[in-house]
């Protein structure tokens, strides 16, 4: 697998056009641009690794045939290592025809795609049609002529991995949730969660100083919603339209009670964030307890620091 790289969002703001493309095709004008596509993840917390074997990436010009790039050098990628702004390159600086594209597909080797559970066990992962039609990301994208374009596919593993009862295909199933962003049009949010102050604020700790409703051995996560003043809810995709855009795990620091977090690849705009220490199953409807809800503005090319949770 290629070396992982930390993405530092650049300060320039691109035009409103979102672009992607591939070599091997042609445009009516004969003009071309260069394209790079990387992969990142808004990760799951119930698994230790999610290993996807990538065979190829296909790009569909609106007025041409599919373009395909071999991903043998990419190979198997543990998606759970791609968080907090870390990416895995798929294609880099490929010269492509300028024009409109309307679909991306990631072709998967299903036999080599697996998951690892926290107890060290290995589970099989079914990827329906992964080797034929691939994982699909539909929508119109434009490649501008004589320009370099860098994009990232956000692979939301937490929403994508399901374990339906009676599934005979594998231990887990992949129902991909993907979004494409232009790296010049995104910023990020970072912040801290003080677990001790949450305990003091809520006053519901047990004799060991743990919150009585928190999940054991789980540090919690920050939920990110598009728009201001959104009422936080769980991951269950069957609820109303305020489903979280991403759920970002917090990372404990040396002090033990101070956690840090980063939500990357967010397009410019308003967001609502909130923290929960309870595990969230994306297949069930749960009444989670949230702390530190606040509105945050994201500016392209910048890192916005959220207020500490809980707010002083």
HUJOTA-V858391 format. One record per pair of residues at least 4 apart in sequence whose C-alpha atoms are under 7 Angstrom apart, sorted by the first residue. I is the first residue (numbers start at 1). J is the second residue. Records with the same first field share a line. If there is no record, write none. Layout:
I = J / J
This chain:
1 = 73 / 74 / 75 / 76 / 77
2 = 74
4 = 86 / 87 / 88
5 = 86 / 87 / 88
6 = 85 / 86 / 87
7 = 85 / 86 / 87
9 = 183 / 184 / 187 / 301 / 302
10 = 184 / 301
11 = 300 / 301 / 302
12 = 184 / 301
13 = 184 / 185 / 300
14 = 184 / 185
17 = 142
18 = 141 / 142 / 182
19 = 141 / 142 / 143 / 149
20 = 35 / 101 / 141 / 142 / 143
21 = 35 / 59 / 96 / 101 / 143
22 = 59 / 67 / 94 / 95 / 96
23 = 67 / 94 / 95 / 96 / 97
24 = 67
25 = 67 / 97
26 = 30 / 97
27 = 31 / 97 / 98 / 99
30 = 97
31 = 97 / 98 / 145
32 = 95 / 96 / 97 / 98 / 145 / 146
33 = 95 / 96 / 97 / 98 / 143 / 144 / 145 / 146 / 147 / 148
34 = 93 / 94 / 95 / 96 / 147 / 148 / 149
35 = 92 / 93 / 94 / 95 / 96 / 148 / 149 / 150
36 = 91 / 92 / 93 / 94 / 149 / 150 / 151
37 = 89 / 90 / 91 / 92 / 150 / 151 / 152
38 = 87 / 88 / 89 / 90 / 91 / 151 / 152 / 153
39 = 87 / 88 / 89 / 90 / 152 / 153 / 154
40 = 82 / 83 / 86 / 87 / 88 / 152 / 153 / 154 / 155
41 = 79 / 80 / 82 / 83 / 154 / 155 / 156 / 157
42 = 83 / 155 / 156 / 157 / 158 / 246 / 247 / 248
43 = 80 / 83 / 156 / 157 / 158
44 = 157 / 158
47 = 116 / 117 / 118
48 = 116 / 117 / 118
49 = 78 / 80 / 115 / 116
50 = 78 / 79 / 80 / 114 / 115 / 116
51 = 76 / 77 / 78 / 79 / 113 / 114 / 115
52 = 76 / 77 / 78 / 113 / 114
53 = 75 / 76 / 77 / 108 / 109 / 112 / 113
54 = 71 / 74 / 75 / 76 / 107 / 108 / 109
55 = 70 / 71 / 72 / 75 / 107 / 108 / 109
56 = 68 / 69 / 70 / 71 / 106 / 107
57 = 68 / 69 / 70 / 105 / 106 / 107
58 = 66 / 67 / 68 / 69 / 104 / 105 / 106
59 = 66 / 67 / 68 / 103 / 104 / 105
60 = 65 / 66 / 67 / 101 / 102 / 103 / 104
61 = 65 / 66 / 100 / 101 / 102
62 = 100 / 101 / 102
71 = 75 / 90
74 = 90
82 = 86 / 87
84 = 262 / 263 / 264
85 = 264
98 = 143 / 144 / 145
99 = 142 / 143 / 144
100 = 140 / 141 / 142 / 143
101 = 140 / 141 / 142
102 = 138 / 139 / 140 / 141
103 = 137 / 138 / 139 / 140
104 = 136 / 137 / 138
105 = 134 / 135 / 136 / 137
106 = 134 / 135 / 136
107 = 130 / 131 / 134 / 135
108 = 130 / 131 / 134
109 = 113 / 130 / 131
110 = 126 / 127 / 130 / 131
113 = 125
114 = 122 / 123 / 124 / 125
115 = 122 / 123 / 124 / 125
116 = 120 / 121 / 122 / 123
117 = 121 / 122
123 = 171
124 = 170 / 171 / 172
125 = 170 / 171 / 172 / 173 / 174
126 = 169 / 170 / 172 / 173 / 174
127 = 173 / 174
129 = 133 / 134
130 = 134 / 135
135 = 176
137 = 178
150 = 182 / 183
151 = 180 / 181 / 182 / 183
152 = 180 / 181 / 182 / 183
153 = 178 / 179 / 180 / 181
154 = 178 / 179 / 180
155 = 177 / 178 / 179
156 = 160 / 177 / 178
157 = 161
159 = 177 / 282
160 = 174 / 175 / 176 / 177
161 = 172 / 173 / 174 / 175
162 = 172 / 173 / 174
163 = 171 / 172 / 173
182 = 186
184 = 300 / 301
185 = 267 / 268 / 300
186 = 265 / 266 / 267 / 268 / 300 / 301
187 = 264 / 265 / 266 / 267 / 268 / 298 / 299 / 300 / 301 / 302 / 303
188 = 263 / 264 / 265 / 266 / 298 / 302 / 303 / 304
189 = 262 / 263 / 264 / 303 / 304 / 305 / 306
190 = 261 / 262 / 263 / 304 / 305 / 306
191 = 260 / 261 / 262 / 305 / 306 / 307 / 308
192 = 258 / 259 / 260 / 261 / 308 / 309
193 = 258 / 259 / 260 / 308 / 309 / 310
194 = 198 / 257 / 258 / 259 / 309 / 310
195 = 199 / 257 / 258
196 = 200 / 257
197 = 201 / 310
198 = 202 / 310
199 = 203 / 204 / 205 / 211
204 = 211 / 212
205 = 209 / 210 / 211 / 212
206 = 210 / 211 / 212
214 = 277 / 278
215 = 277 / 278 / 279
218 = 277
219 = 250 / 277
220 = 249 / 250 / 276 / 277 / 278
221 = 247 / 248 / 249 / 250 / 275 / 276 / 277
222 = 247 / 248 / 249 / 273 / 274 / 275 / 276
223 = 244 / 246 / 247 / 248 / 273 / 274 / 275
224 = 244 / 245 / 246 / 247 / 271 / 272 / 273 / 274
225 = 230 / 244 / 245 / 271 / 272 / 273
226 = 245 / 270 / 271 / 272
227 = 270 / 271 / 272
228 = 270 / 271 / 272 / 295
229 = 272 / 295
230 = 272
232 = 274
233 = 243
234 = 280 / 286 / 288
235 = 243 / 244 / 280 / 281 / 282
236 = 282 / 283 / 284 / 285
237 = 243
248 = 261 / 263
249 = 261
250 = 259 / 260 / 261
251 = 259 / 260 / 261
252 = 256 / 258 / 259 / 260
253 = 258 / 259
267 = 300
268 = 298 / 299 / 300
269 = 297 / 298 / 299
270 = 296 / 297 / 298
271 = 295 / 296 / 297
272 = 293 / 294 / 295 / 296
273 = 293 / 294 / 295
274 = 290 / 291 / 292 / 293 / 294
275 = 290 / 291 / 292
276 = 288 / 289 / 290 / 291
278 = 288
291 = 310
292 = 309 / 310 / 311
296 = 306
298 = 304
307 = 311
